[in-house]
């Protein structure tokens, strides 16, 4: 994917170089190049997050989200450079306030405003202060920014006049728009209509934690695996079209699916009140933290809170030998431990070794409870799973917690290829 991005930027630069004979040079030319690079990366960013199945399987959401963030920031900074250079170049010829009267300029200003909104709400501190539903809705303004920028590019973009340049840019726009229409809209609608999922019943699992059991048609043909997640929209009234990402908390069955939700925000708290028969729209499945990543042999899983859900599904699904799996389960209070009956069954019948980590943090930012205050992260991980360096390691939990666990795993010698973690939703 990095090579594809570099190649696309080289193509854009070559087309710009070929077209320079038709347009003025200097600051204006460099401003146009910055705009072209920005547009190229922005369209690549759209394709990265279009949920194209083979791209998801090849790289995983965690990697794609990281590349999405990098291309987005690079594109935005190039866009700001374009704006600054364009204003300076225009001011050399005419008073710059008249710039807004140029064809397509108001569209460009609207596009810039939409993209600024997306970038500001993507800052981690801002994003964490927002409800997921609100953040997700605002993030869709990126599509609006791409669409609004097109008239500006066509009306004022002198570099798009040559046949080769027109062919390249229209192909790129069609690829981005087609990816969104097919994989973000068309495929979810088709799967929703085909499988007709409805809520069967809702059961409490632990304080603030509920499981939703869903039934539907032809679920054996739904291409989902344990460890994956969907974006769910429950048609139960106001706000029903706001999607929320929830993992399967059990292996998919031909007659039922199960998700487990922590009741915190507006979207998740509504889940606890769902009635049997409520219709469901689905988008997915997403994620590659499945049995396809399992190399065989012993396995260690580390979960924090509701992050246990995809790992529980994997514990049921992975073909590890009896006694070859360890689950390290982090909660603040004993009553927050969920699925105790299932975990005890897995311990008794498949030899899963259960390691509860219960209690307040050892220190701010630590992934460990207070009883491990005298351990560093690597020592603690070795004490919990002594031969972990030879295991497949699966991690699921809040970003900061999971990042600390992954650092500890690398420190004790777990190869990167055997570290599995999926970030979803945010």
C-alpha positions as CSV (number, residue, x, y, z in Angstrom):
1,X,0.0,0.0,0.0
2,X,2.9,2.4,0.7
3,X,4.3,1.6,-2.7
4,X,0.9,2.3,-4.3
5,X,0.8,5.7,-2.5
6,X,4.4,6.5,-3.6
7,X,3.6,5.4,-7.2
8,X,0.5,7.5,-7.3
9,X,2.4,10.6,-6.1
10,X,5.1,10.0,-8.8
11,X,2.4,9.8,-11.5
12,X,0.8,13.0,-10.3
13,X,4.2,14.7,-10.3
14,X,5.0,13.5,-13.8
15,X,1.6,14.7,-15.1
16,X,2.2,18.1,-13.4
17,X,5.6,18.3,-15.0
18,X,4.3,17.5,-18.5
19,X,1.5,20.1,-18.1
20,X,3.7,23.0,-16.9
21,X,4.2,24.3,-20.4
22,X,0.5,25.2,-20.5
23,X,0.3,27.2,-17.3
24,X,2.3,29.8,-15.4
25,X,5.1,28.7,-13.2
26,X,6.6,30.0,-9.9
27,X,4.5,30.1,-6.7
28,X,1.3,29.3,-8.5
29,X,2.8,26.1,-10.1
30,X,4.0,24.8,-6.7
31,X,0.6,25.6,-5.2
32,X,-1.1,23.5,-7.9
33,X,1.3,20.6,-7.2
34,X,0.5,20.8,-3.5
35,X,-3.2,20.7,-4.4
36,X,-2.7,17.7,-6.7
37,X,-0.7,15.8,-4.1
38,X,-3.4,16.6,-1.5
39,X,-6.2,15.4,-3.7
40,X,-4.3,12.2,-4.6
41,X,-3.7,11.3,-0.9
42,X,-7.3,12.3,0.0
43,X,-8.8,9.9,-2.6
44,X,-6.3,7.2,-1.5
45,X,-7.5,7.7,2.0
46,X,-11.1,7.2,0.9
47,X,-10.2,3.9,-0.8
48,X,-8.3,2.8,2.4
49,X,-11.4,3.1,4.5
50,X,-13.9,1.9,2.0
51,X,-14.0,-1.5,3.6
52,X,-12.8,-3.3,0.5
53,X,-12.8,-7.0,1.6
54,X,-9.5,-8.1,0.2
55,X,-7.7,-5.0,1.4
56,X,-9.2,-5.6,4.9
57,X,-8.0,-9.2,4.8
58,X,-4.5,-8.3,3.6
59,X,-3.8,-5.5,6.1
60,X,-6.4,-5.5,8.9
61,X,-8.2,-2.5,10.4
62,X,-5.4,-1.6,12.7
63,X,-2.9,-1.1,9.9
64,X,-5.4,0.5,7.6
65,X,-6.5,3.0,10.3
66,X,-2.9,4.0,10.9
67,X,-2.3,4.6,7.1
68,X,-5.7,6.4,6.9
69,X,-4.5,8.8,9.7
70,X,-1.1,9.3,8.0
71,X,-2.5,10.0,4.5
72,X,-5.3,12.2,6.0
73,X,-2.8,14.4,7.9
74,X,-0.4,14.6,5.0
75,X,-3.2,15.5,2.6
76,X,-4.5,18.2,5.0
77,X,-1.1,19.9,5.4
78,X,-0.6,19.9,1.6
79,X,-4.0,21.4,1.3
80,X,-3.1,24.2,3.7
81,X,0.1,24.7,1.7
82,X,-1.9,25.0,-1.5
83,X,-4.2,27.6,0.0
84,X,-1.3,29.7,1.3
85,X,0.6,29.5,-2.0
86,X,-2.5,30.2,-4.1
87,X,-3.4,33.3,-2.1
88,X,0.2,34.7,-2.4
89,X,0.3,34.0,-6.1
90,X,-3.1,35.5,-6.7
91,X,-2.2,38.6,-4.7
92,X,0.7,39.3,-7.0
93,X,-1.8,39.8,-9.8
94,X,-5.1,41.0,-8.2
95,X,-6.4,42.0,-4.7
96,X,-6.7,38.7,-2.9
97,X,-10.3,39.3,-1.6
98,X,-11.4,39.0,-5.2
99,X,-10.2,35.4,-5.2
100,X,-13.6,34.3,-3.8
101,X,-15.2,35.5,-7.0
102,X,-13.3,33.0,-9.1
103,X,-15.3,30.1,-10.6
104,X,-15.7,27.2,-8.2
105,X,-14.0,29.1,-5.3
106,X,-17.0,29.0,-3.0
107,X,-17.1,25.2,-3.5
108,X,-13.5,25.0,-2.5
109,X,-14.1,27.1,0.6
110,X,-16.9,24.8,1.6
111,X,-14.7,21.7,0.9
112,X,-11.9,23.2,3.1
113,X,-14.4,23.9,5.9
114,X,-15.6,20.3,5.8
115,X,-12.1,18.8,5.9
116,X,-11.1,21.1,8.7
117,X,-14.0,19.8,10.7
118,X,-13.0,16.2,10.0
119,X,-9.3,16.9,11.0
120,X,-10.2,18.7,14.3
121,X,-12.6,16.0,15.4
122,X,-10.0,13.3,14.6
123,X,-7.5,14.7,17.2
124,X,-7.4,12.0,19.9
125,X,-8.3,14.3,22.8
126,X,-11.3,15.8,20.9
127,X,-12.4,12.4,19.6
128,X,-12.4,10.8,23.1
129,X,-14.5,13.6,24.4
130,X,-17.2,12.9,21.8
131,X,-19.9,10.2,21.6
132,X,-18.9,7.6,18.9
133,X,-22.2,8.3,17.0
134,X,-21.5,12.0,16.8
135,X,-17.9,11.5,15.8
136,X,-18.8,9.0,13.1
137,X,-21.4,11.3,11.6
138,X,-19.0,14.3,11.5
139,X,-16.3,12.0,10.0
140,X,-18.5,11.4,7.0
141,X,-18.0,15.1,6.1
142,X,-14.8,13.9,4.5
143,X,-16.9,12.5,1.6
144,X,-18.6,15.9,1.4
145,X,-15.2,17.6,1.2
146,X,-14.1,15.4,-1.6
147,X,-17.3,16.0,-3.6
148,X,-17.2,19.8,-3.1
149,X,-13.6,20.0,-4.2
150,X,-14.3,18.5,-7.6
151,X,-16.0,21.6,-9.2
152,X,-13.0,23.7,-8.1
153,X,-10.5,21.3,-9.6
154,X,-12.4,21.1,-12.9
155,X,-13.0,24.9,-13.2
156,X,-9.6,26.2,-12.1
157,X,-7.3,23.2,-12.3
158,X,-5.2,23.9,-15.4
159,X,-3.2,20.7,-14.8
160,X,-6.3,18.6,-15.5
161,X,-6.5,19.8,-19.1
162,X,-4.2,17.2,-20.8
163,X,-5.8,13.9,-21.9
164,X,-3.5,11.8,-19.8
165,X,-4.1,13.9,-16.7
166,X,-7.9,13.8,-17.2
167,X,-7.8,10.0,-17.6
168,X,-5.8,9.6,-14.5
169,X,-7.9,11.8,-12.3
170,X,-11.3,10.6,-13.5
171,X,-10.1,7.0,-13.0
172,X,-9.0,7.9,-9.4
173,X,-12.3,9.6,-8.6
174,X,-14.3,6.7,-10.1
175,X,-12.3,4.2,-8.1
176,X,-12.9,6.1,-4.8
177,X,-16.6,6.7,-5.5
178,X,-17.1,3.2,-6.7
179,X,-15.4,1.7,-3.6
180,X,-17.7,3.6,-1.3
181,X,-20.8,2.9,-3.3
182,X,-20.1,-0.8,-3.6
183,X,-18.5,-1.7,-0.3
184,X,-19.8,0.9,2.2
185,X,-23.3,1.1,0.8
186,X,-24.2,-1.7,-1.6
187,X,-22.7,-4.7,0.1
188,X,-24.2,-3.9,3.6
189,X,-27.6,-3.4,2.0
190,X,-27.4,-6.7,0.2
191,X,-26.3,-8.6,3.2
192,X,-29.0,-7.0,5.4
193,X,-31.7,-7.9,2.9
194,X,-30.4,-11.4,2.4
195,X,-29.9,-12.4,6.1
196,X,-32.8,-10.4,7.7
197,X,-31.3,-10.3,11.2
198,X,-33.6,-9.6,14.1
199,X,-33.2,-9.4,17.9
200,X,-34.1,-12.7,19.5
201,X,-33.5,-11.7,23.1
202,X,-31.3,-9.7,25.4
203,X,-29.6,-11.1,28.5
204,X,-27.5,-9.4,31.2
205,X,-23.9,-10.7,31.6
206,X,-22.5,-8.5,34.3
207,X,-23.3,-5.1,35.7
208,X,-23.3,-2.7,32.8
209,X,-22.8,-5.6,30.3
210,X,-25.6,-7.2,28.1
211,X,-25.6,-9.8,25.4
212,X,-27.8,-9.5,22.3
213,X,-28.8,-12.8,20.6
214,X,-29.8,-12.4,17.0
215,X,-31.5,-14.8,14.5
216,X,-31.8,-14.6,10.8
217,X,-31.9,-16.4,7.4
218,X,-29.0,-18.3,5.8
219,X,-26.5,-17.3,8.5
220,X,-24.4,-20.3,7.4
221,X,-23.7,-18.2,4.2
222,X,-22.7,-15.1,6.1
223,X,-18.9,-14.8,5.6
224,X,-18.1,-14.1,9.3
225,X,-15.6,-15.7,11.6
226,X,-15.0,-15.7,15.3
227,X,-13.0,-12.5,16.3
228,X,-14.7,-10.2,13.8
229,X,-17.1,-7.4,14.3
230,X,-20.0,-5.7,12.5
231,X,-21.3,-2.1,12.6
232,X,-24.9,-2.6,13.9
233,X,-27.9,-0.4,13.4
234,X,-31.0,-1.5,15.4
235,X,-34.2,-0.2,14.0
236,X,-35.8,0.7,17.3
237,X,-36.8,4.3,16.8
238,X,-35.0,7.6,16.9
239,X,-31.3,7.5,16.1
240,X,-31.7,4.0,14.6
241,X,-29.4,4.7,11.7
242,X,-26.4,5.6,13.9
243,X,-24.1,2.6,13.7
244,X,-22.0,1.1,16.5
245,X,-19.2,-1.4,16.1
246,X,-19.6,-4.5,18.3
247,X,-17.7,-7.8,18.1
248,X,-19.2,-11.2,18.1
249,X,-18.8,-12.7,21.6
250,X,-19.3,-16.2,20.5
251,X,-18.5,-18.3,17.4
252,X,-21.0,-17.7,14.6
253,X,-23.7,-20.4,14.3
254,X,-25.9,-21.3,11.4
255,X,-29.0,-20.2,13.4
256,X,-27.8,-17.4,15.7
257,X,-25.2,-14.7,16.4
258,X,-24.3,-13.1,19.7
259,X,-22.8,-9.7,20.5
260,X,-22.0,-8.3,24.0
261,X,-22.1,-4.6,24.7
262,X,-20.9,-2.4,27.5
263,X,-23.7,0.0,28.4
264,X,-22.0,3.4,28.4
265,X,-23.1,5.9,25.6
266,X,-26.5,6.6,24.1
267,X,-26.1,4.0,21.4
268,X,-24.9,1.2,23.6
269,X,-27.4,2.0,26.4
270,X,-30.3,1.6,23.9
271,X,-29.1,-2.0,23.3
272,X,-30.1,-3.1,26.8
273,X,-33.7,-2.1,26.0
274,X,-34.0,-3.8,22.6
275,X,-37.2,-5.9,22.2
276,X,-37.4,-9.2,20.4
277,X,-38.2,-8.8,16.8
278,X,-36.3,-5.6,16.3
279,X,-34.9,-5.5,12.8
280,X,-31.2,-5.0,12.3
281,X,-29.0,-3.4,9.6
282,X,-25.5,-4.8,9.4
283,X,-22.2,-3.5,7.9
284,X,-19.4,-6.0,7.8
285,X,-18.0,-8.4,8.9
286,X,-14.7,-6.6,9.5
287,X,-11.4,-7.5,11.1
288,X,-8.8,-10.2,10.5
289,X,-8.1,-11.2,14.1
290,X,-9.5,-14.7,13.3
291,X,-8.2,-18.3,13.2
292,X,-6.6,-17.4,9.8
293,X,-3.9,-15.6,11.8
294,X,-3.2,-18.5,14.1
295,X,0.1,-20.2,13.5
296,X,-0.6,-23.2,15.7
297,X,0.7,-24.2,19.0
298,X,0.2,-22.4,22.4
299,X,-1.8,-19.2,22.6
300,X,-2.0,-16.3,25.1
301,X,-4.9,-13.9,25.1
302,X,-5.0,-10.7,27.0
303,X,-8.4,-8.9,27.5
304,X,-9.5,-5.8,29.3
305,X,-13.1,-5.3,30.2
306,X,-15.5,-5.8,27.3
307,X,-12.4,-6.5,25.1
308,X,-12.9,-10.1,26.3
309,X,-15.7,-10.6,23.8
310,X,-13.8,-11.3,20.5
311,X,-11.2,-13.3,22.5
312,X,-13.9,-15.5,24.0
313,X,-15.2,-16.2,20.5
314,X,-11.7,-17.1,19.5
315,X,-11.2,-19.4,22.5
316,X,-14.2,-21.4,21.3
317,X,-13.0,-21.4,17.7
318,X,-9.2,-21.9,17.6
319,X,-7.9,-25.4,17.2
320,X,-5.3,-25.3,20.1
321,X,-4.4,-28.4,22.0
322,X,-5.8,-29.2,25.4
323,X,-4.1,-26.9,28.0
324,X,-2.3,-24.8,25.4
325,X,-4.3,-21.6,25.9
326,X,-4.1,-18.9,28.5
327,X,-6.6,-16.0,29.0
328,X,-5.4,-13.0,31.0
329,X,-8.6,-11.1,31.9
330,X,-8.2,-7.6,33.4
331,X,-11.1,-5.9,35.3
332,X,-11.3,-3.4,38.1
333,X,-13.9,-5.3,40.2
334,X,-14.7,-9.0,40.6
335,X,-18.3,-8.4,39.7
336,X,-17.2,-7.1,36.2
337,X,-16.0,-10.5,35.2
338,X,-18.4,-11.7,32.4
339,X,-19.0,-15.1,30.9
340,X,-17.8,-16.9,34.0
341,X,-19.8,-20.0,33.2
342,X,-18.4,-20.3,29.7
343,X,-14.8,-19.6,30.8
344,X,-15.1,-22.3,33.5
345,X,-16.4,-24.7,30.9
346,X,-13.5,-23.9,28.6
347,X,-11.1,-24.4,31.5
348,X,-12.6,-27.8,32.4
349,X,-13.0,-29.2,28.9
350,X,-10.3,-27.5,26.8
351,X,-7.8,-26.8,29.5
352,X,-7.8,-23.0,29.1
353,X,-5.7,-21.4,31.9
354,X,-7.6,-18.5,33.4
355,X,-5.6,-15.6,34.9
356,X,-7.8,-12.9,36.4
357,X,-6.2,-9.5,37.0
358,X,-8.6,-7.7,39.3
359,X,-8.2,-4.4,41.1
360,X,-7.2,-0.8,40.6
361,X,-4.2,0.2,38.5
362,X,-0.7,-0.2,39.8
363,X,-0.1,3.3,38.6
364,X,-1.5,5.8,36.1
365,X,-1.3,4.3,32.6
366,X,-0.4,0.8,33.8
367,X,-2.1,-2.3,32.3
368,X,-1.5,-4.1,35.6
369,X,-3.4,-4.1,38.9
370,X,-1.9,-2.8,42.1
371,X,-0.5,-6.2,43.2
372,X,2.0,-6.0,40.4
373,X,3.3,-2.5,41.4
374,X,6.8,-3.9,42.0
375,X,7.0,-5.5,38.5
376,X,7.9,-3.9,35.3
377,X,5.6,-4.7,32.3
378,X,7.9,-7.4,30.8
379,X,8.5,-9.1,34.2
380,X,4.8,-9.2,34.8
381,X,4.0,-10.6,31.4
382,X,6.6,-13.4,31.9
383,X,5.1,-14.2,35.3
384,X,1.6,-14.5,33.8
385,X,2.6,-16.6,30.8
386,X,6.2,-17.8,31.3
387,X,6.8,-19.2,27.7
388,X,4.9,-16.5,25.9
389,X,7.7,-15.7,23.5
390,X,6.7,-18.9,21.6
391,X,2.9,-18.2,21.6
392,X,0.5,-16.5,19.3
393,X,-0.7,-13.5,21.3
394,X,-4.1,-11.9,20.9
395,X,-4.9,-8.5,22.6
396,X,-8.1,-6.6,22.9
397,X,-8.9,-3.6,25.1
398,X,-8.7,0.2,25.2
399,X,-6.0,1.7,23.0
400,X,-3.6,2.8,25.8
401,X,-4.0,-0.5,27.7
402,X,-3.5,-2.6,24.5
403,X,-0.5,-0.5,23.5
404,X,1.2,-1.2,26.9
405,X,0.6,-4.9,26.6
406,X,2.0,-5.0,23.0
407,X,5.1,-3.2,24.2
408,X,5.6,-5.7,27.0
409,X,5.1,-8.6,24.6
410,X,7.7,-7.3,22.2
411,X,10.1,-6.8,25.1
412,X,9.8,-10.4,26.1
413,X,10.5,-11.6,22.6
414,X,7.2,-12.2,20.9
415,X,7.7,-11.8,17.2
416,X,5.7,-9.1,15.5
417,X,4.1,-11.7,13.2
418,X,2.6,-13.5,16.2
419,X,1.1,-10.4,17.8
420,X,-2.6,-9.9,16.9
421,X,-4.6,-6.9,17.8
422,X,-7.6,-5.3,16.0
423,X,-8.7,-1.7,16.6
424,X,-12.3,-1.1,15.5
425,X,-14.8,1.6,15.6
426,X,-12.5,4.5,16.4
